[in-house]
Amino acid sequence: MKRTIVTVALLMVVVFLMCACSPSMKAPGWENDSSMISDVNTGDNYQHEDVVENGFVSPLEQPSSYFSLDRNTANYSLMRRQINMGMKLNENSVRIEEWVNYFNYDYPRPTDDEALAVSGSLFDCPWNSDSKLMTIGVSAEEIQFGNKQNNIVFLIDTSGSMYGDDRLGLIQQAFTMLTESLGDEDYISIVTYASGTRIALDGARGTEKTRIANVIQDLEAGGSTNGAGGIELAYSEAEKYFVNGGNNRVILATDGDFNVGISNKNELKNFISEKRQSGIYLSVLGVGMYNTNDTTMKTLAENGNGNYAYLDSVAEARKVLVEELDGTFNVVAKDSKIGVEFNADVVDKYRLIGYETKMMSEDDFNDEKKDAGEIGSGHTVTAVYEVQLKEGATGNIATAEVRFKDPETEENKSVLKTFTTDELTATPNEDSVFIGCVVEFGLILRNSQYMGDANMASVITRLEELQCTTADGDPFKAEFLQIVVAAQGIYEGR
């Protein structure tokens, strides 16, 4: 009998040790979480919306394409974290436009008090000798962060799934950094949610930075995830201190794992769409891995007139909430969308690269009430088409029209750019070359059927020729070269 008890005890110890050593071990409070994905080798390490690539179409059959424009970048930093952890990506998770839009480009800036300017380039496609790449670059006017009074609610997920330095711990550092940038007249509230919801800080002023930081640092993770209840309370708090003409915003920090309240994607979309009518924007900061719900966070940001970033490090938090604070908080173009019409006399076929989850119909593009993306102060947004021209044809290739609303007056505006064969160059500028590298890398990692001759060695060579080093002055582009080299080791065994 004693021997049996000892054997059972030993087996229990072995099982415990196996669980403790497992990379998918649950943190405290995850007892009710059934959504965690544990296969780290295939890239299935967070919940995402599958991306179905846009194919080539003839302008005779479909002369125009329409889609929503925004500056979401979460998919890039999610990719970076996976590569840095030695993982391969799920091919269907890649949103190439978010990789391209992670970086800033030297596009011509708006003039004459315009909110947006449109430019572009046309050059040989690096991975397909039969194609050209046409880039459409949108740049936004710059507005200083301190020009408006801010009313900000930090909505923080403190459920059990947020346990850890890369989750709640990282969010605490991020919001503490942001607090230092706030003005004396700003309102700051903190709402938390787990099994229940609470107001941890009610309408503090920007002069109370130490108090705000202390409340943030005292937060602890535990319990289930009543995300919908937290969002509702946060909007109520933002309405309480609403600043007319100011920046009224809820910043949700979460892994997106809602298991109490509204969890259905369509219900969440409808819920948050109703809330955006209040004039309060919703931005989303995602964290974590394995149980992280990218789909939920993307849905909330896109329907809440806000942006979506994924924080994989303190450096990324600093980029989003300090270095790019003007763009993160100050929207200059609301409900931004683009329509591109191709000339069938010159273009044989074309393909939009990326934006698959943001496509619109012509009716939606023409509907002034249709919700679309937001573009922040100083941001650049890029779209890339792979275009095949008819042999010997010259003239207009396409006309791009960006439509948007003034966020203050709701006035409808638009800007146009026409592309011609005269713009085709054999020596694209540095921005164009870099964009081509990012797109090619994305095609490789999603194992695209349109990748042609794409290969990582070619991407690395072109990046090195651009001198993408930290000495170049753009640490993010320098880091991208390091990521491609690391990915080559993972995917090609080097």
C-alpha positions in Angstrom: 0.0 0.0 0.0 2.8 2.4 1.0 4.6 1.6 -2.3 1.5 2.4 -4.3 1.1 5.8 -2.5 4.8 6.6 -3.1 4.4 5.6 -6.8 1.4 7.8 -7.3 3.1 10.7 -5.5 6.1 10.3 -7.8 3.9 10.3 -10.9 2.2 13.5 -9.7 5.6 15.1 -9.2 6.6 14.1 -12.7 3.4 15.4 -14.2 3.9 18.7 -12.4 7.4 19.1 -13.6 6.4 18.3 -17.2 3.7 21.0 -17.0 6.1 23.5 -15.4 8.6 23.0 -18.2 6.0 23.3 -20.9 6.1 26.5 -23.0 2.4 26.5 -23.0 2.0 26.4 -19.2 -0.9 28.6 -18.1 -0.4 31.5 -15.8 -2.5 32.0 -12.7 -6.1 32.7 -13.5 -6.2 30.8 -16.8 -8.2 28.0 -15.4 -11.2 28.8 -17.5 -9.3 29.7 -20.7 -9.9 27.2 -23.4 -8.6 29.3 -26.3 -4.9 29.0 -25.9 -3.1 27.5 -29.0 0.0 25.6 -28.1 1.6 24.6 -31.4 4.6 27.0 -31.6 6.2 25.3 -34.6 3.6 26.0 -37.2 3.0 29.6 -36.3 -0.4 28.8 -34.9 0.4 30.7 -31.7 -2.3 33.3 -31.6 -5.9 33.7 -32.9 -6.1 35.5 -36.2 -8.4 36.2 -39.1 -7.3 34.2 -42.2 -6.1 36.3 -45.1 -7.0 35.2 -48.6 -4.7 36.9 -51.1 -6.0 39.2 -53.8 -5.5 37.7 -57.2 -4.7 39.3 -60.6 -7.8 40.8 -62.3 -8.3 42.3 -65.7 -9.4 46.0 -65.9 -11.8 45.0 -68.6 -13.7 42.9 -66.1 -12.9 44.9 -62.9 -11.5 48.4 -63.7 -11.4 49.6 -60.1 -10.5 48.4 -56.6 -11.6 50.0 -53.3 -10.4 49.6 -49.8 -10.2 51.3 -46.4 -6.9 53.1 -45.4 -5.4 53.1 -41.9 -2.1 52.9 -40.2 -2.5 49.7 -38.1 0.9 48.0 -37.6 0.2 45.2 -35.2 0.8 42.4 -37.7 4.4 43.5 -38.2 5.4 43.5 -34.5 3.5 40.1 -34.1 5.7 38.8 -36.9 8.8 40.3 -35.4 8.2 38.6 -32.0 7.6 35.2 -33.6 10.8 35.4 -35.7 12.8 36.6 -32.6 11.4 33.5 -30.8 12.6 31.2 -33.6 9.0 30.5 -34.8 7.6 30.2 -38.3 4.4 32.2 -39.1 1.1 30.8 -40.1 1.0 31.6 -43.8 -2.6 32.9 -43.7 -1.9 35.3 -40.8 0.2 37.7 -42.9 -1.2 41.2 -43.5 1.5 42.7 -45.8 0.1 46.2 -45.7 0.7 46.4 -42.0 4.3 45.4 -42.5 4.8 48.1 -45.1 3.0 50.7 -43.0 5.1 50.0 -40.0 7.8 52.3 -41.4 7.8 56.0 -42.2 8.7 57.2 -45.7 9.8 60.5 -47.1 6.7 61.3 -49.1 5.8 64.9 -50.1 3.9 66.5 -47.3 0.5 68.3 -47.7 0.6 72.0 -48.6 -2.0 74.8 -48.4 -3.5 73.5 -45.2 -4.5 70.3 -46.8 -4.8 67.2 -44.5 -3.4 64.6 -47.0 -1.1 64.5 -50.0 -0.8 61.6 -52.5 2.3 60.6 -54.4 3.6 57.4 -55.9 6.2 55.5 -57.9 6.4 52.9 -60.7 9.3 50.5 -61.1 10.3 47.0 -62.1 9.0 44.2 -59.8 12.0 42.5 -58.1 10.5 39.0 -58.1 8.6 39.0 -61.4 10.2 40.4 -64.6 6.8 40.6 -66.3 5.4 43.0 -63.7 5.8 46.5 -62.4 5.2 47.7 -58.8 3.1 50.8 -58.4 3.2 52.3 -54.9 0.7 54.9 -53.7 2.0 56.9 -50.8 -0.3 59.0 -48.6 1.2 61.5 -46.2 -0.7 63.4 -43.4 -0.2 66.9 -42.1 1.6 67.2 -38.8 -0.2 68.4 -35.7 1.6 68.8 -32.4 0.3 66.6 -29.5 0.0 69.5 -27.1 -2.3 71.5 -29.3 -5.4 69.8 -27.9 -6.6 69.1 -24.5 -6.7 65.3 -23.9 -9.3 63.2 -22.1 -7.9 59.7 -22.0 -9.1 56.5 -20.3 -6.6 53.7 -19.8 -8.7 50.6 -20.1 -6.6 47.8 -18.8 -7.3 44.1 -18.9 -6.2 42.7 -15.5 -7.6 39.2 -16.0 -5.5 36.1 -15.3 -4.4 35.7 -18.9 -2.6 39.1 -18.6 -0.2 37.7 -16.0 3.5 38.2 -16.9 6.1 40.8 -17.7 5.3 40.7 -21.4 1.6 41.3 -20.7 0.4 43.4 -17.8 4.0 44.2 -16.8 4.7 45.7 -20.3 1.4 47.6 -20.3 2.3 49.2 -16.9 5.6 50.4 -18.4 3.9 51.6 -21.6 1.2 53.7 -19.8 3.8 55.1 -17.3 5.8 56.4 -20.3 2.7 57.9 -21.9 1.7 59.6 -18.6 5.0 61.6 -18.7 3.9 63.1 -22.1 0.5 64.4 -20.8 -0.2 68.0 -20.3 -1.3 69.6 -17.0 -4.8 70.2 -18.1 -5.4 66.7 -19.4 -7.9 64.3 -17.9 -6.7 60.7 -17.2 -8.9 57.9 -15.9 -8.0 54.2 -15.4 -10.6 51.5 -15.8 -9.8 47.8 -15.2 -11.7 44.6 -16.0 -11.3 41.0 -15.0 -14.2 39.0 -13.5 -15.7 42.4 -12.8 -15.0 46.0 -13.7 -13.9 49.0 -11.6 -12.7 52.6 -11.9 -9.2 52.6 -10.5 -8.7 56.3 -11.1 -11.4 58.8 -11.8 -10.5 61.9 -13.8 -7.0 62.7 -12.5 -5.3 65.7 -14.0 -2.0 65.8 -15.9 -0.3 67.4 -12.9 -0.8 64.2 -10.8 1.7 62.1 -12.7 3.1 60.4 -9.6 -0.4 59.4 -8.5 -1.3 58.1 -11.9 1.9 56.1 -12.1 1.3 54.6 -8.7 -2.2 53.4 -9.6 -0.8 51.8 -12.8 2.0 50.0 -11.0 -0.3 48.7 -8.2 -2.4 46.7 -10.7 -2.4 42.9 -10.5 -3.7 40.1 -12.8 -6.3 37.5 -11.9 -9.8 36.3 -12.8 -11.8 35.9 -16.0 -12.2 38.5 -18.7 -15.3 40.7 -18.8 -14.0 42.8 -21.7 -17.4 44.1 -22.9 -18.2 45.4 -19.4 -14.9 47.1 -19.3 -15.4 48.8 -22.6 -18.8 50.1 -21.5 -17.5 51.5 -18.3 -14.5 53.1 -20.0 -16.8 54.9 -22.5 -19.0 56.1 -19.6 -15.9 57.5 -17.9 -14.7 59.2 -21.1 -18.1 60.7 -21.6 -18.0 62.1 -18.0 -14.9 64.2 -18.7 -15.6 64.8 -22.4 -13.6 67.8 -23.8 -15.4 69.6 -26.7 -12.8 70.0 -29.5 -10.3 67.9 -27.6 -8.9 64.4 -28.0 -11.3 62.0 -26.3 -10.0 58.5 -26.4 -10.1 55.1 -24.7 -6.9 53.1 -25.0 -7.6 49.4 -24.5 -4.6 47.3 -23.4 -5.4 43.5 -23.7 -4.5 40.2 -25.1 -8.0 40.2 -26.6 -9.2 37.1 -24.9 -12.8 37.9 -23.9 -14.5 35.0 -22.1 -17.2 36.9 -20.2 -19.8 39.1 -21.8 -19.7 39.8 -25.6 -17.2 37.5 -27.3 -18.8 37.0 -30.8 -17.0 39.0 -33.4 -20.1 40.4 -35.0 -21.7 41.4 -31.7 -18.4 43.1 -30.7 -18.4 45.0 -34.0 -22.0 46.2 -33.6 -21.4 47.1 -30.0 -18.3 49.2 -30.6 -19.8 50.8 -33.8 -22.6 52.2 -31.7 -20.0 53.7 -29.2 -18.0 55.5 -31.8 -20.9 57.8 -32.5 -20.1 59.5 -29.2 -17.0 61.2 -30.6 -14.7 59.1 -28.4 -12.0 57.1 -30.3 -10.8 53.7 -29.3 -7.2 52.6 -29.7 -6.0 49.1 -29.0 -2.7 47.9 -27.6 -2.2 44.1 -27.9 0.2 42.1 -25.9 1.0 38.4 -25.3 1.3 35.2 -27.3 -0.4 31.8 -27.5 -3.9 32.8 -26.3 -3.7 36.3 -27.9 -6.8 37.2 -29.9 -5.6 39.3 -32.8 -9.1 39.1 -34.5 -10.9 40.7 -31.5 -8.4 43.5 -31.1 -8.4 44.3 -34.9 -12.2 44.3 -34.9 -12.4 46.7 -32.0 -9.9 49.2 -33.4 -11.3 49.3 -36.9 -14.8 49.8 -35.7 -13.9 52.3 -32.9 -12.3 54.9 -35.1 -8.9 54.1 -33.7 -5.6 52.3 -34.4 -4.3 48.9 -33.4 -0.7 48.3 -32.4 0.9 45.2 -30.9 3.5 45.7 -28.2 6.3 43.1 -28.1 8.8 45.1 -26.2 9.3 48.4 -24.3 11.0 49.8 -27.4 7.7 49.2 -29.4 5.7 50.9 -26.6 8.0 53.9 -26.8 7.6 54.0 -30.6 3.8 54.0 -30.4 3.2 56.0 -27.3 6.1 58.5 -27.2 7.9 58.8 -30.6 4.7 58.6 -32.7 2.4 60.1 -30.1 1.2 62.9 -32.4 0.0 60.4 -35.0 -1.4 58.0 -32.4 -3.6 60.6 -30.8 -4.3 63.3 -33.4 -6.5 62.1 -36.3 -6.3 64.4 -39.4 -8.3 62.2 -41.8 -11.4 60.3 -40.7 -13.1 57.5 -42.7 -10.2 57.4 -45.1 -10.7 55.2 -48.2 -9.2 54.8 -51.6 -10.4 53.9 -55.1 -8.0 53.1 -57.9 -9.3 52.9 -61.4 -7.0 51.2 -64.0 -6.9 52.0 -67.8 -7.6 48.8 -69.8 -5.9 50.3 -72.8 -2.5 50.2 -71.0 -2.9 47.7 -68.2 -3.3 44.0 -68.9 -3.9 43.0 -65.3 -3.2 44.1 -61.8 -3.2 42.8 -58.2 -3.5 44.7 -54.9 -0.9 43.4 -52.4 -2.4 43.4 -48.9 -5.5 45.1 -47.6 -7.4 41.9 -48.1 -9.4 42.3 -44.9 -10.2 46.0 -45.7 -11.7 45.7 -49.2 -14.8 47.7 -50.0 -17.4 47.7 -52.7 -18.0 50.7 -55.1 -21.2 51.4 -53.2 -19.3 51.6 -49.9 -16.7 53.9 -51.4 -19.4 56.2 -52.7 -21.3 56.1 -49.4 -20.4 59.2 -47.4 -21.7 57.6 -44.2 -19.6 54.4 -44.6 -17.1 53.9 -41.8 -13.5 53.5 -42.9 -9.9 54.0 -41.5 -8.3 56.9 -39.7 -5.0 58.5 -40.5 -3.1 60.3 -37.8 -0.9 63.4 -37.8 2.4 62.9 -39.6 1.7 59.3 -40.6 2.4 57.8 -44.0 0.2 55.1 -45.5 1.2 53.0 -48.5 -0.6 50.8 -50.9 1.2 48.6 -53.4 -0.1 47.1 -56.7 1.7 44.6 -58.9 0.8 45.6 -62.5 1.4 44.0 -65.8 1.3 46.4 -68.7 0.3 45.7 -72.3 3.3 45.4 -74.6 4.2 48.8 -76.1 1.3 50.6 -74.5 1.8 54.1 -73.2 -0.3 56.7 -71.4 -2.3 56.7 -68.2 -2.0 53.6 -66.1 -4.4 54.4 -63.2 -6.0 57.2 -61.2 -6.1 56.9 -57.4 -8.6 58.9 -55.4 -8.4 59.1 -51.6 -11.6 60.2 -49.9 -11.8 61.3 -46.2 -13.6 63.5 -43.7 -12.3 66.4 -41.7 -12.5 65.0 -38.1 -13.7 68.4 -36.8 -16.2 69.5 -39.4 -17.2 66.2 -41.0 -16.6 67.9 -44.4 -15.9 65.4 -47.2 -12.6 65.9 -49.0 -10.6 64.0 -51.6 -7.1 64.0 -53.3 -6.2 62.5 -56.6 -3.1 61.1 -58.2 -2.7 59.8 -61.8 0.0 57.4 -62.8 1.4 57.3 -66.3 4.0 55.2 -68.1 6.3 58.2 -68.2 6.8 57.7 -64.4 8.4 54.2 -64.9 11.9 54.3 -63.6 14.8 51.9 -63.7 16.3 53.5 -60.6 13.6 53.7 -57.9 14.3 55.8 -54.9 15.3 54.3 -51.5 11.8 54.3 -50.1 10.5 52.3 -53.2 13.4 49.8 -52.9 12.7 49.3 -49.2 9.0 48.9 -49.8 9.8 46.3 -52.4 11.9 44.4 -49.9 9.2 44.4 -47.2 6.6 43.2 -49.7 8.9 40.4 -51.1 9.7 39.2 -47.5 5.9 39.1 -46.8 5.2 37.1 -49.9 7.9 34.6 -48.9 6.7 34.1 -45.4 3.1 33.6 -46.5 4.4 31.2 -49.2 2.4 33.3 -51.7 1.3 31.7 -55.0 2.4 35.1 -56.5 5.9 35.1 -55.1 7.6 34.3 -58.4 11.4 34.4 -58.0 11.2 36.0 -54.5 14.0 34.9 -52.1 15.5 36.1 -48.9 19.0 36.4 -50.2 17.9 38.9 -52.8 16.0 40.9 -50.1 19.1 40.9 -47.8 21.3 42.0 -50.7 19.1 45.0 -51.6 18.7 46.0 -47.9 22.5 45.9 -47.5 22.9 48.0 -50.6 20.5 50.5 -49.0 22.8 50.6 -46.0 20.1 49.7 -43.6 22.2 50.0 -40.5 21.7 51.8 -37.3 24.2 54.4 -38.5 21.7 55.2 -41.3 19.5 57.0 -38.7 16.4 54.7 -38.9 16.8 51.9 -36.3 13.5 50.3 -37.4 14.8 49.7 -41.0 18.1 48.5 -39.6 16.2 46.1 -37.4 14.2 44.8 -40.4 17.4 43.6 -42.0 18.2 41.7 -38.9 14.7 40.1 -38.9 15.1 39.0 -42.5 18.5 37.4 -41.7 17.0 35.7 -38.7 14.0 34.4 -40.7 16.4 33.1 -43.4 18.0 31.0 -40.6 14.6 29.7 -39.5 13.1 29.0 -42.9 16.2 27.9 -44.7 18.1 26.3 -41.9 21.1 28.7 -42.1 
